[in-house]
Amino acid sequence: DGRLYVVTEADRQLNLVALRPETGELLWSQAMGFVEVPIERDANRYPLQCTPSFADGVLVCSTQLGFLVGIDSSTGSLMWAYYYGDDQSLSRLGRWPHRPQSSFGHAGFPSVVHIADDRVVVLPRQSNSIHCLDLKTGKRVWTGPRQDAEYIGTLHGDHVLTVGSRFCRSLSIKTGQELWATRLGMPSGCGVQAGENYLVPLEEGRIATLDISSGREIGFTIARQDRDEERTSDIDRDNERVFAKTD
């Protein structure tokens, strides 16, 4: 709606601000939490992103402090807050924990909030679970074990596709039940959806292509070493044919 939204930190306070993109004019600011250690001195939070996600008039913001917040995009008012930390005793203290006790997965992979059909799905670094919430209320719909998942690849139909250090898995967005699991190996970066397929770059040097509905691997690029070996074999075969003709 002609606004630019950004998460900021100033004087140890996290804020979501709305700006007029043409001029930078501040339209509104909503406080989301306080931190004990500023971002420039916090090695745990420093590499992690806090990018807002938007759907149906709601901005969902990760704070990297153990909770998500939902904010009305037009007014800036706080709609809900959801604690996803694994230490449930902290959530009963009446305040948000300043420093989550654990970190899961590799910080080099994104921890982005995904939204589809009034469902918010997130795989936070501070939780050993994947969480699904209601967009309007922030109430938990389901949680499931993180297993080896590094990031959420995409939401497509009933599928929540996660990419892990060994497996790609699909969970039902309605129930969290596992629909399929395919062993691929360690990813080397973020994948991308292409129609009904999902492409995953792998550490071994190839890109695997998965059918999202079934998890079946339907295509892949050949690793560079394999290509070099194939090229060498082709040259050897060509030389053998040339020498045979000469003889």
NORDA-V851876 format. One record per helix or strand of 3 or more residues. SS is the DSSP state (H for helix, E for strand). FROM is the first residue (numbers start at 1). TO is the last residue. If there is no record, write none. Layout:
ss:SS from:FROM to:TO
ss:SS from:FROM to:TO
This chain:
ss:E from:4 to:10
ss:E from:13 to:20
ss:E from:25 to:34
ss:H from:39 to:41
ss:H from:43 to:46
ss:E from:53 to:55
ss:E from:58 to:62
ss:E from:67 to:72
ss:E from:78 to:83
ss:H from:88 to:91
ss:E from:114 to:116
ss:E from:119 to:122
ss:E from:129 to:134
ss:E from:140 to:145
ss:E from:149 to:156
ss:E from:159 to:164
ss:E from:167 to:172
ss:E from:178 to:183
ss:E from:192 to:194
ss:E from:197 to:202
ss:E from:207 to:211
ss:E from:217 to:220
ss:H from:224 to:246
